[in-house]
Amino acid sequence: MFTRFFLATFGLLPWTSVPQLPPELILLPAFFPINIYNLSSWARSTTIPLLIIRHHEPVYALPNGLHVNNDFLDELWCSPGNKNISYSQQLSEPWRHGSLEYIFTLADKLLSTVSFVKYLPSRTYARKQCVKWLLDHQEESGDWAGFWPPQHNSIWALLAEGYTLDDPVICRGFNALNRLIIHDKNGKRAVATVSPVWDTVLMTMALGDSGSSTTRQPIEQTINWIKSHQLTGPEGDWRVKSPTLASGGWSFEYFNTWFPDVDDSACAVLALLKQDSRCVTSSTIVQGVSWIIGMQNADGGWAAFDKDNNYLFLNKIPFSDMDSLCDPSTADVTGRIVECLGTILFSPHSALLDPNFLSQLDRAATRGISYLRSQQCDTGAWWGRWGVNYIYGTSNVLCGLSLFAKRDQSLKPLIDTALDFLKRSQNADGGFGEALESYSEPDLAGKGPSTAPQSAWGLMGMLAHLSPTDDAVRRCVGYLASSQIEQDGLRGKTWPMLGYTGTGFPNCLYLEYSLYPHYFPLMALGRWVSKVEEPA
């Protein structure tokens, strides 16, 4: 749908080929089934400025001038005389697929016929509320939600509402947008987002797992940096559904106080504990974990940014073409949270914590494990929402369950079938790999050329339950040990980047994390060495 917006903006596609997005959506109360807070954080922050843009239907000039029906690039069209490409089926078609799709399609078509709504006082008020939301959610740094679409769309929407290029809000917005621009020998291009907190906490975990003692001063600086990025202010859209919950999470980016990330927060806690297990009683840890357990969903799982954001029927609206308007619980995030909670519950210093707090953690972990039971696939694997794919999800869950397996023997069948999945998926070279196509073709789960991050995930999943001398474990260690490379301009060795292993939106958007091929193998090999050195 973004493509339709951009083409319509230059007259290359009529605005009638773009779904209706009435600004009045922002006026619907939070208890109503359809409201902005039942959209995921990323959909919400992207869609609200689009409500304004869809109202104004702006058209800008191209090299051949400004035309509502611009013939620029007409040679690319099979039928340039008919650019009104439908974005939904005929009304008779959605009815066959379900009543919800039919209702949403009908509503869209009705809205397209009542153009007078644009001139009602309610529309003016709704636009003002959209603008207010954008102004309230802009960071002091100028960012909106920390990634490209909401940052670009928010500037676009405010300009459509009459803001000028020299307005401080717009200037800060452009400064934030420019931070997502890369200049290098290949030219100039934009990245979708940046991941400093995510990369820092994972690298800190890797250094903790590897037992690095030669970099103590830099690590202390890193620990202080992580602590300084904990979000303890009054911001946060999550407060709409958890108004009494105290803040304490971490975001993914440099500047994103409104949308802390539950997964990042768990990794931040784990990173700090791996560097110093005695900090389990610190206010940083207690505040962070309290926020995490407060974000647990009713089904026992955790999502990335929101609580109980599982109104999946919203994916039936015509605007949704990626099935990603919601942020429900997922196994990969839940597995990490269970690992985080278990690390605290079974810490040698846990006795120093408030017993009531420990009971809260235990209940949350138990509910999380129940959710994981319900999500295991027939193959023994778990689906990975934020990493490709079943290898990632399975590894995260196995690492989480390992801390509870001794006290709960009922977990053994889940663990055994998951380990069987990993062993069946292991490649002849000892590594693990999985293609992006496994999101659309589950039969491809765990199948693909070996990559360093996916091999590390497979190794960590196995190590959580198997001996370091297990044949599958040793073969994977051998793959990682033999696949290191030297990189120009860098000391030491790393591993090659052999494809996308990070997921933005399954089947639609994938992310290349440049440090995935380094900290995940370092993490996995460090855990293997630690297990080898354990007393018999």
C-alpha positions in Angstrom: 0.0 0.0 0.0 2.9 2.4 0.6 3.7 2.1 -3.1 0.2 3.2 -4.0 0.5 6.2 -1.8 3.8 7.2 -3.3 2.6 6.7 -6.9 -0.6 8.7 -6.2 1.5 11.5 -4.7 3.0 12.1 -8.2 -0.1 11.5 -10.2 1.2 8.2 -11.5 -1.8 6.4 -10.0 -5.2 7.9 -9.1 -6.0 8.4 -5.5 -9.1 6.2 -6.0 -6.6 3.3 -6.2 -5.6 4.0 -2.5 -7.8 2.6 0.3 -9.8 5.0 2.4 -8.2 6.0 5.7 -10.6 8.5 7.5 -8.8 10.7 10.1 -11.9 10.1 12.3 -10.2 6.7 13.2 -8.2 8.6 15.8 -11.4 9.6 17.6 -12.5 6.1 18.3 -12.2 5.2 22.0 -9.7 2.6 23.3 -12.5 0.2 24.3 -13.9 0.1 20.7 -12.7 -2.9 18.7 -11.3 -0.7 16.0 -9.1 2.1 17.4 -5.5 3.2 16.9 -4.3 1.4 20.1 -5.5 -1.9 18.7 -3.0 -1.4 15.9 0.6 -2.5 16.6 3.1 0.3 17.6 4.7 0.2 14.1 1.3 0.3 12.3 0.0 3.0 14.6 2.9 5.4 14.2 2.9 4.8 10.4 -0.8 5.0 9.8 -1.7 8.2 11.8 0.2 10.5 9.5 -1.3 8.6 6.5 -4.8 9.5 7.8 -3.9 13.1 7.1 -2.2 12.4 3.8 -5.1 10.4 2.5 -7.4 13.3 3.4 -5.4 15.9 1.5 -4.5 13.6 -1.5 -1.5 15.8 -2.4 0.1 15.6 -5.9 3.6 16.8 -6.6 5.5 17.6 -9.7 7.8 15.3 -11.7 10.4 16.4 -14.3 7.5 16.7 -16.9 5.5 18.9 -14.5 2.6 18.5 -12.2 -0.3 16.5 -13.5 -3.1 14.6 -11.7 -2.9 12.0 -14.5 0.8 12.1 -15.2 2.1 10.2 -18.2 5.6 10.1 -16.8 6.9 6.5 -17.2 3.7 5.4 -19.1 5.9 3.1 -21.1 6.1 0.8 -18.1 2.3 0.3 -18.1 0.6 -2.4 -20.1 -2.6 -0.2 -20.3 -1.5 3.4 -19.4 -5.1 4.5 -20.1 -6.4 2.5 -17.1 -4.3 3.0 -14.0 -7.2 2.7 -11.5 -5.9 -0.6 -10.2 -8.3 -2.1 -7.7 -6.9 -2.9 -4.2 -9.8 -5.1 -3.2 -12.0 -7.7 -4.8 -15.5 -7.2 -6.0 -18.0 -7.2 -3.2 -19.1 -10.7 -4.1 -15.6 -12.1 -3.7 -14.8 -11.1 0.0 -18.1 -12.6 1.1 -16.7 -16.0 0.0 -13.7 -15.4 2.2 -15.6 -14.3 5.3 -18.0 -11.7 6.6 -15.3 -9.5 8.2 -13.5 -9.0 4.9 -16.8 -8.3 3.2 -17.8 -5.7 5.9 -14.4 -3.9 5.7 -14.6 -3.9 1.9 -18.1 -2.6 1.9 -17.2 0.2 4.4 -14.3 1.2 2.3 -16.5 1.5 -0.8 -19.1 3.5 1.1 -16.5 5.9 2.4 -15.3 6.5 -1.1 -18.7 7.7 -2.2 -19.4 10.2 0.6 -16.8 12.9 -0.2 -18.8 15.5 1.8 -17.5 13.9 5.0 -14.2 15.7 4.2 -15.9 19.1 4.9 -17.7 18.2 8.1 -16.5 19.8 11.4 -15.7 16.3 12.7 -13.0 15.9 10.0 -11.4 19.2 11.0 -11.3 18.1 14.6 -10.0 14.7 13.7 -7.2 16.2 11.7 -6.2 18.4 14.6 -6.1 15.3 16.9 -3.9 13.5 14.4 -1.5 16.5 14.4 -1.6 16.7 18.2 -0.7 13.0 18.4 2.2 13.5 16.0 3.5 16.5 17.9 3.2 14.7 21.3 5.1 11.6 19.9 8.0 13.4 18.4 11.2 12.9 20.4 13.3 15.8 21.4 15.8 14.4 18.8 13.2 14.8 16.1 12.5 11.1 15.7 9.1 9.4 15.4 9.2 5.7 16.5 12.8 5.4 15.4 12.3 4.0 11.9 11.8 5.4 8.4 8.1 5.1 7.5 6.7 7.1 10.5 9.5 9.6 10.4 9.0 10.2 6.7 5.2 10.1 6.9 5.0 12.4 9.8 7.0 15.1 8.1 4.9 14.6 5.0 1.6 14.9 6.9 2.6 18.0 8.9 3.7 19.8 5.7 0.3 18.9 4.2 -1.3 20.5 7.2 0.5 23.8 6.6 3.8 23.5 8.5 6.7 25.1 6.8 10.1 23.7 6.0 11.7 26.1 8.5 9.4 25.1 11.4 11.4 23.7 14.3 9.3 20.5 14.3 10.0 19.9 10.6 13.7 20.8 11.0 14.1 18.3 13.8 12.2 15.7 11.8 14.6 16.1 8.8 17.6 15.9 11.1 16.3 12.6 12.4 15.6 11.4 8.9 19.1 12.3 7.8 20.5 10.0 10.5 19.0 7.1 8.6 20.9 8.1 5.4 24.1 6.3 4.6 26.8 7.8 2.4 29.6 5.4 1.2 31.4 4.3 -1.9 28.2 2.9 -3.3 26.4 6.2 -3.1 23.6 7.5 -0.9 20.8 5.4 0.5 18.4 5.1 3.4 18.2 2.3 6.0 14.9 1.3 7.6 16.1 1.8 11.2 19.2 1.5 13.4 19.6 -0.9 16.3 22.2 0.4 18.7 20.6 -0.9 21.9 19.8 -4.3 20.4 23.4 -4.7 19.1 25.0 -3.4 22.3 23.1 -5.7 24.7 23.6 -8.7 22.4 27.3 -8.0 22.0 27.6 -7.6 25.8 25.9 -10.9 26.3 28.3 -12.5 23.8 31.3 -11.0 25.7 29.9 -12.3 28.9 29.4 -15.8 27.5 32.8 -15.8 26.0 34.4 -15.0 29.4 36.3 -12.0 28.0 38.5 -10.4 30.7 40.8 -8.3 28.5 38.3 -5.6 27.9 37.0 -4.8 31.4 37.2 -1.0 31.1 35.3 -0.8 27.8 32.7 -3.3 29.2 32.1 -1.1 32.2 31.6 1.9 29.9 29.1 -0.3 28.0 27.3 -1.3 31.1 26.9 2.3 32.1 25.7 3.1 28.6 23.0 0.3 28.8 21.9 1.6 32.2 21.6 5.1 30.9 19.3 4.0 28.1 16.7 2.5 30.4 13.4 4.3 29.8 11.9 5.6 33.1 10.0 8.6 31.9 6.2 9.2 31.6 6.1 8.4 27.8 4.8 5.2 26.3 1.7 4.1 24.3 1.7 0.9 26.3 0.3 3.0 29.2 -3.1 3.0 27.4 -3.6 -0.7 28.4 -1.4 -0.7 31.5 -1.9 2.7 33.1 -0.6 1.8 36.5 2.5 -0.1 35.3 5.8 1.7 36.1 8.2 2.2 33.2 11.6 0.5 33.0 12.1 -1.0 29.6 14.6 -0.3 26.8 14.0 0.7 23.2 15.6 -0.7 20.1 17.0 2.6 18.8 18.8 5.6 20.1 15.7 7.8 20.5 12.4 6.0 21.0 10.8 6.7 24.5 7.3 6.0 23.3 7.8 2.4 22.2 10.2 0.4 24.4 10.9 -3.2 23.1 10.1 -6.1 25.4 12.7 -8.3 23.7 15.4 -5.7 23.9 14.5 -5.2 27.6 15.0 -8.9 28.4 18.3 -8.9 26.5 19.4 -5.8 28.4 18.7 -7.5 31.7 20.5 -10.7 30.6 23.5 -8.7 29.4 23.8 -6.9 32.8 23.4 -10.2 34.7 26.0 -12.0 32.6 28.5 -9.3 33.4 27.8 -9.2 37.1 25.2 -11.7 38.6 25.3 -9.7 41.8 23.4 -6.8 40.2 20.2 -8.9 40.3 19.0 -6.8 43.2 19.8 -3.5 41.6 17.0 -1.0 40.8 17.8 -1.3 37.1 17.1 -5.0 37.0 14.1 -4.9 39.3 12.5 -2.0 37.5 13.2 -3.6 34.1 11.9 -7.0 34.9 8.8 -5.5 36.7 8.0 -3.7 33.4 8.5 -6.9 31.4 6.2 -9.0 33.5 3.6 -6.2 33.4 3.6 -6.5 29.7 2.6 -10.2 29.7 -0.4 -10.9 27.5 -3.6 -12.6 28.6 -2.5 -15.8 26.7 0.7 -16.0 28.8 3.0 -15.0 26.1 4.8 -11.7 25.3 4.8 -9.6 22.1 7.5 -7.1 21.0 6.0 -3.8 21.9 2.4 -4.0 23.0 0.2 -5.8 25.5 -2.8 -7.8 24.3 -2.5 -6.4 20.8 -4.0 -9.5 19.1 -7.0 -8.1 17.2 -6.0 -10.1 14.1 -9.3 -9.3 12.4 -7.8 -5.9 11.6 -5.6 -7.6 9.0 -8.8 -8.0 6.9 -9.1 -4.2 6.2 -8.2 -3.2 2.6 -5.2 -1.2 3.8 -3.6 -4.3 5.3 -1.5 -6.1 2.7 1.3 -7.5 4.9 -0.9 -9.1 7.7 1.2 -7.2 10.2 -1.2 -4.6 11.7 -1.1 -6.4 15.1 1.6 -7.4 17.6 0.4 -10.7 19.3 2.4 -13.0 21.5 5.2 -14.9 19.7 7.3 -17.9 20.8 10.7 -16.4 20.1 10.0 -13.3 22.3 8.4 -15.4 25.0 11.3 -17.9 25.1 13.7 -15.1 25.7 11.5 -13.7 28.5 11.3 -17.1 30.1 15.1 -17.3 29.9 15.4 -13.8 31.5 13.0 -14.7 34.3 14.7 -18.1 34.9 18.1 -16.4 35.1 16.8 -14.3 38.0 14.8 -17.0 39.8 17.7 -19.5 39.8 20.4 -16.9 40.4 22.7 -17.6 43.4 21.7 -14.2 44.7 18.0 -14.5 44.3 17.5 -15.0 48.0 18.3 -11.3 48.4 15.2 -10.4 46.4 11.7 -9.7 47.9 9.9 -13.1 48.1 6.7 -11.5 46.7 8.7 -10.2 43.7 10.1 -13.7 43.1 6.6 -15.2 43.3 5.5 -12.7 40.6 8.4 -13.8 38.4 7.6 -17.5 39.0 3.9 -17.1 38.1 4.8 -15.1 35.0 7.3 -17.8 33.9 4.8 -20.6 34.5 2.2 -18.8 32.3 4.9 -18.2 29.7 5.8 -21.8 29.6 2.1 -22.8 29.2 1.9 -20.5 26.2 5.0 -22.1 24.7 3.5 -25.5 25.1 0.5 -24.4 23.0 2.7 -23.0 20.2 5.0 -25.9 19.5 4.6 -27.2 15.9 4.1 -30.9 15.0 7.7 -30.9 13.8 8.9 -30.0 17.3 9.9 -26.5 16.2 8.7 -23.1 17.3 8.0 -20.3 14.8 10.4 -17.3 14.8 8.7 -13.9 14.3 11.8 -11.7 14.5 14.5 -14.0 13.2 14.6 -16.5 10.3 12.8 -18.6 11.3 12.0 -21.9 13.0 15.7 -22.3 14.0 15.6 -18.9 15.7 12.3 -19.6 17.5 13.3 -23.1 18.6 16.6 -21.9 19.9 15.1 -19.1 22.0 12.5 -21.4 23.5 15.1 -24.2 24.2 17.3 -21.7 26.0 14.4 -20.5 28.1 13.1 -24.0 29.0 16.5 -25.2 30.0 16.4 -23.3 33.3 13.1 -24.9 34.3 13.6 -28.4 32.9 15.1 -29.9 36.1 12.1 -28.9 38.3 9.4 -29.7 35.6 9.8 -33.1 34.0 6.7 -32.5 31.9 8.9 -30.3 29.7 11.0 -33.2 28.6 8.8 -34.3 25.6 8.7 -30.7 24.3 12.5 -30.4 24.6 13.2 -33.8 23.1 11.1 -33.2 20.0 12.6 -29.8 19.5 16.1 -31.2 19.7 15.1 -33.9 17.2 14.0 -31.0 14.9 17.4 -29.3 15.2 19.3 -32.5 14.6 17.2 -33.3 11.5 17.8 -29.8 10.2 21.6 -29.8 10.7 23.4 -29.6 7.4 26.2 -32.0 6.2 28.8 -29.3 6.9 27.7 -29.2 10.6 26.0 -25.8 10.3 22.4 -24.7 10.2 20.5 -22.6 7.7 17.0 -21.7 6.8 15.6 -19.9 3.8 13.2 -16.9 3.9 10.7 -19.0 2.1 10.0 -21.0 5.2 7.6 -18.3 6.3 5.3 -19.1 3.4 6.3 -22.8 3.0 6.6 -24.4 6.5 7.9 -27.6 4.8 11.1 -25.6 4.3 11.5 -25.2 8.1 15.2 -25.6 9.1 16.3 -26.0 5.4 18.9 -23.9 3.7 22.6 -23.2 3.3 24.5 -22.8 6.5 24.9 -19.3 7.9 26.9 -18.2 11.0 23.9 -16.7 12.9 21.6 -19.6 12.3 24.3 -22.1 13.1 24.9 -20.2 16.4 21.2 -20.4 17.2 21.1 -24.1 16.5 24.2 -24.6 18.6 22.8 -22.6 21.6 19.5 -24.5 21.4 21.3 -27.8 21.5 23.8 -26.8 24.2 21.0 -25.8 26.5 20.2 -29.5 26.9 22.9 -31.6 25.4 26.5 -32.5 26.4 29.3 -30.4 24.7 30.6 -33.7 23.4 27.4 -34.6 21.6 28.1 -35.4 18.0 25.7 -32.8 16.6 27.1 -30.1 19.0 30.7 -30.9 18.0 29.9 -30.8 14.3 28.3 -27.4 14.7 31.3 -26.1 16.7 33.5 -27.4 13.9 31.5 -25.5 11.3 31.7 -22.2 13.2 35.4 -22.7 14.0 36.3 -23.4 10.3 34.2 -20.7 8.7 35.8 -17.6 10.3 37.2 -15.0 7.9 39.4 -12.0 8.1 37.8 -8.7 7.2 39.7 -5.8 5.7 40.6 -3.1 8.2 39.6 -5.1 11.3 41.7 -7.0 13.8 40.9 -10.6 14.6 38.4 -12.6 12.7 34.6 -12.7 12.2 32.1 -14.7 10.1 30.7 -13.9 6.7 27.3 -12.3 6.0 25.6 -14.9 3.8 22.0 -13.6 3.6 19.2 -12.2 5.6 18.6 -13.7 9.0 16.6 -10.9 10.7 12.9 -10.5 10.1 10.9 -7.2 9.9 7.6 -8.5 8.5 7.4 -12.2 7.5 7.0 -12.7 3.7 7.5 -8.9 3.2 10.5 -7.3 4.9 13.8 -8.7 6.1 16.7 -7.0 7.8 20.4 -7.3 7.5 22.0 -6.9 11.0 25.7 -6.4 10.2 26.8 -7.8 13.6 24.6 -10.9 13.7 27.4 -13.0 12.1 29.7 -11.9 14.9 28.0 -11.8 18.3 25.8 -14.8 17.9 28.7 -17.2 17.0 30.8 -15.6 19.7 27.9 -16.2 22.2 27.4 -19.8 21.1 31.1 -20.8 21.1 31.6 -19.1 24.5 28.8 -21.2 25.9 30.3 -24.3 24.5 33.7 -23.6 26.0 32.0 -22.9 29.4 30.3 -26.2 29.2 33.5 -28.1 28.3 35.2 -26.5 31.3 32.5 -27.3 33.8 33.6 -29.7 36.5 32.5 -33.3 35.8 
